[in-house]
């Protein structure tokens, strides 16, 4: 009897998934546990295993198709078996050409080059690449023609794209570079993460205005672009609206002097040869704070009850090309500073690469969201239900202070604590953020 391979439902909120790549074809023989496809869920990419032994009889949807959860996407069984008519006749519409999930402002190459990169798997001048590689190229703004193929049949695979360098530029810089024949890969961008602005092209362009005047010969041709939200972005939006609507929230802001902490961090990194970040210290200090302030590590239960969580599982917001993910460091209060740093780096990397497993994003009891690297000095983070709070970590600023009659420079970090006022009252939240501030201002206590 033929058996179904279905689009799995990996969470209560998941409604559909995307088939990124089939790793088998019709007629292939597979065993139980073999990986047959890579799919995108509402949280991350995952490998889909076969639950049965047999031959792939029919693939109902091509790579790139969005399919509702629990819907049959392929059949496995014995060669020659008849399939149910409605399932066998499922439309196998060709996959749409993938569009970059990144905003239109992140352009890495002339329009003609990106068009060439998007058109894959044809003979002649077109690139042979897997669907996952095309999707990754769109997200990284990479030209597939510039990537060395690593597949056994000469095709570009996803890992080839992920390991290639990416370049980002403003739309104006990209158009100027295209007009003047300047390879963006040769330009050192002055923006965040090496983003290229038009001014960065001046040194390489024979046509660049030497006086700094406006180049009147260039006529901008801006166009609107409609980009579909990724599955992760859609579910994040729904959850944030639900959280903001259902929870009476309050945000309390505080400042902590981290001058000594930064000095200790520098000393540790030099002596250990490590790269411990200030966010690693903040997360460990938060875990210690939650142990001393259990109300912040609780959630609202059914009826008039509050559920105090025994474990401290710290979620950490990670920005990825497909949207915001929140992997969880389980039992965060049990880690050393080097241990929590290593765990955070591993989970962040897996999140950006779309390799997080479901159990790595479940069970969080409190979340930390750090936007300090963007210069944000205060914000109102939204609670990740059913948690009772979330900590926003802001930028470190220089501030002059009078200490023992001398004016000295101090390093001050902003902290924004949003809490569920049904579970935590204002005084309890103030005590919690004061506890965290004390830890950060006496950093040896974090390590004790």
PyMOL commands that set and color helices and strands:
alter all, ss='L'
color gray80, all
select helices_A, chain A and resi 85-88+111-118+131-140+144-146+158-162+171-180+184-186+192-194+198-204+231-246+259-272+278-292+294-297+332-334+337-352+358-360+372-374+426-441+444-447
alter helices_A, ss='H'
color red, helices_A
select strands_A, chain A and resi 3-6+16-22+29-30+35-40+45-49+54-59+66-68+72-77+249-257+298-301+305-308+314-320+323-329+366-370+389-403+406-420
alter strands_A, ss='S'
color yellow, strands_A
deselect
rebuild
show_as cartoon
